[in-house]
Amino acid sequence: MKPPNSLKRRKLLIAGAAAALPWRARARARTTLTVAAFPLVDAIVKAALPAWQQRHPDVAVQVVSRPYADHHTAMTTALSTSVYLPDVMTLEASYVGRYAQGRGLADLAQPPFDGLRLRPRFVPYAFEQAINRRNELLALPTDIGPGTLMYRTDLFAQAGLGEADLTPSWEAYVDAGIRLKAATGAYLVSNAQTVKDIVIRSGLKPGEGLYFDSESRVLVNSPRFVRAFELARKVRQHKLDARVAAWSNDWAEAFRRGTLATDLTGAWMVGQMANWVAPGTSGRWRVAQLPENTFVSYGGSYYALPRQAKPENRALAWELVQLLTLNRELQFAAFKSQDAFPALLETFDDPFFEQPLPFLGGQRARTLWRDAARRITATQVHKQANFADEVVGTELDNVLDRGKPIAAALADAARLLERRAFR
């Protein structure tokens, strides 16, 4: 055994060594910001760290990354318990809305942030989406997902069809799919549910909710939902959907084999298709605005500050968020490396938007998406939106697979949502 005083002597030696360290090294060890992120956004944050270190060489940034679902589950738990809160939290767009009625996120509209002054610098809908009914600004947007229609030109050419046959209306889109299937055997969409998902978002007014209005009144028993269900049922009746789940192996294989002819998606999907989903189909795809000039968002990312995070780190965390969202150079780096379409308006005049995309046969598609981004309107996200998604999706399955009348399905969905609307 060591002599009893050996531990004391060791502590004194360590303390002396620490005292001998340069002040800068000790300060660096004291201050660390934690950023919680999900894949791709984590890479964007890490790529920005050299710029941060130039500003704050004594402040380390630790990026904690989890898979998308695990990340948001962990953030929900952290906000509700105030345990293991990061200094900066990344959120997918829909989660900003889900947290809107809670008190877990700092109000960036208040001093010392004064975030509302930044409104003119961002795509309008993306900024407004982060403001709740109490006029609190819960996060700043960093990237957006303008909606787009991807379609296979070679398959539609075999059927004697072109873009003009697809885009006038959602009815025209489905009718074109019937002709496509007859001529080529290819499916129009991966699943009829995707048609319902986009049609119920068509024609929404600024600030209008998808399933609930501003007073939490249920909206599903309406012509908008009837039309969406009817179109989805027509897709299934004519066997126009491949009945595969998005991001599954069967889904990716359908794109690779040319048995799936369109996708209703975000602009970021072109990069996913080119890089890993179906790179062998390069040159055969084009994009258009969604049918009926439907302008909607497919996702996007935000940075937020948890209200109960360490107060001593708050000013530095806010500075980091501003660097990640307002720095033109970093925004473009993320755009070029991760297809993260920027929410920062001052990037929109860059010649990069005019460059042709090889995967799309040289089409200058970014200008199309830039126009869509300017025309998307913010929608109100209700705290029960997730539950409503499940209820309405289940009722559509009842219509498609069990022949349930649409009126009965929507009436049943409305009853369930009314019970949960004010919880």
C-alpha positions, 0 to 999 in steps of 0.5 A: 500500500502507498503511504496515507499521505501519498494521495494528498501529495499527488493532489498538490502536484496536480494543483501546482501543474494546473497553476503553471498552465498558461491562462489561455489553456485554462480558459479553454478548458473552462468554456464549452458550448454543447450543440445537439444536432441530427445528421447532415446538420451536425456536419454543417455545424462541425464545418463552421467550427473553424470560423467560430474558433477564429472568433473565440479560440478559448471556447470549445464547441461539442456537437452531440449527434443522434439519428433524427428520431432519437435526437428529437425524442431526446430534445423533447425529454430534455425540454420537459425535464430540464435535464441534459439540456444543450446550449444550442438545439437543432430542430426540424421545422415541424418540431418548432411548431410542436414546441410552440405552445410550451415554455421550453425554448427561449424567446428570441424576440426579447432582449438581449436577443432582439431577434425580430430585427432579423426578420427581413434577412430570412425567407418570410415563411421560414421566419414566420413559422418560428413565431408562436401565438404569443408572438415569441420567436422560438428559433432561427431558420438555417435551411429550407425545403421548397417543394418540387415535382420530380419526374422521369422525362423518358418514361413520360415521353414513352406515354406521349406526355410532358410537363404540361400534362402533369402540372395544371391541377392535381386531377391532371397529375393523376390522369397523366399517371393513368396514361403513364401506367397504361403505356409503361407499367410504371407507378406514378407515386410511391404511395397514395398517402403522399397525394393526400399529404400534399393536397390537404396542404394546397390552397392554405392561406397565410397562418391557416392551420392544416388540421386545426384553426387558430381556435383549435377547431377541427378542419378535417371535415372540409372540401379540402380533405374530401378532395385529397381523399378522393384523389388518393382513392383514385390513385389506388383504384387505378393502381398508380402507387407502388405501395412502398414506404419512403426511404425503404429499400423497395422505394429506392430500388423502384427509382433505380429500376425506373418503375417509379416515375415521380416524386412529390418532395423537397428540393433537397431530394435531387441531391439524395437521388444523385448521391445514393438513391438512384445515381444511375438515373442521372440525366433522366429527371427534371423538376417542375413546380408542384401541380396547381402551383402549389407552394409548400415546404418539405422540412427545414432546419432551425437553431433554438436556445433552451430556456433552462440551459446554462445562463452563463453560456447564453450570450455565446450560444446566441452568437454561435446561432447567428454565425450559423444562420447569418454568415453568407459564406457558411450558408453557401458552404452548407448549400454546396456540400449538403444541399441545404437550401439557404433560408438567408435571403442575401444568398439568393442573388448569387450566380450559383443558383443559375448553374445547371444541375447534371442530374437534371440534364442541365436544368437550372432548377435552383431558380425554380426552387428560389421562386417557390421559396419566396411564394410559400406561406407560413402555416400554423402548426398545432401541438396535436399535429402529430396525432392528427397525422396518424388519425387522418392517415389511418382513416385514409387507409380505411378508405383505401384498403377496406372501402370505408366511405370518405364521409364516414372516415372524415367524420370519425377523424374529426370526432377523435381530433375534437377530443384531443384539440385542447389537451 
